[in-house]
Every structure is written in C-alpha cells, then in structure tokens.
Amino acid sequence: MPMNPAEIEKLIKDALPDAEVKIEDLRGDGDHYAAYIVSSAFKGKNRVQQHQMVYQALQGRMGNELHALALQTSAPPEA
C-alpha cells in the first residue's frame, strides 16, 4: 500500500522536529516522491549522512510502503 505525503512528512518531522519538509508526488501514483528537507540536524554532516538520517526517520518503510524517494537535504544557511 502506498504512503501518503502527510505520513512521510510526519515521520521526518518526528525525527527532525525543526525540519522544513516539502514532499512532491512525482508520478501521481503515491509510490514515487521527492522530498526537500532543511534541518539544523544536518549541520556538519555530509550528504550521505543526511540521507541516512532521513531513511532512519522513515523506520524501515523505504523499499516497502515507500517505493522511491528522491532526497534533497541541507542545513539552513548561516545567519
């Protein structure tokens, strides 16, 4: 069963409370999403570490309920 965007966003925000999250359904099929995430938790982490944090937040759903998720992650810009 496909995941809905609100559920993906909730899982990410539960793990990264300060995150700004935008989820886009790429094909309209509920199976292929892009996620744009900005969080201070990513500061000092490389891209692979940032993506691992997101996958961990999804609690094993990647590859199961969630078929494909393109990630763009970053820390907020320094003020």
C-alpha positions, 0 to 999 in steps of 0.5 A: 500500500502506498504512503501518503505525503502527510505520513512521510512528512510526519515521520521526518518531522518526528525525527527532525522536529525543526525540519522544513519538509516539502514532499512532491508526488512525482508520478501521481501514483503515491509510490514515487516522491521527492522530498526537500528537507532543511534541518539544523540536524544536518549541520556538519554532516555530509550528504550521505549522512543526511540521507541516512538520517532521513531513511532512519526517520522513515523506520524501515518503510523505504523499499516497502510502503515507500517505493522511491524517494528522491532526497534533497537535504541541507542545513539552513544557511548561516545567519 
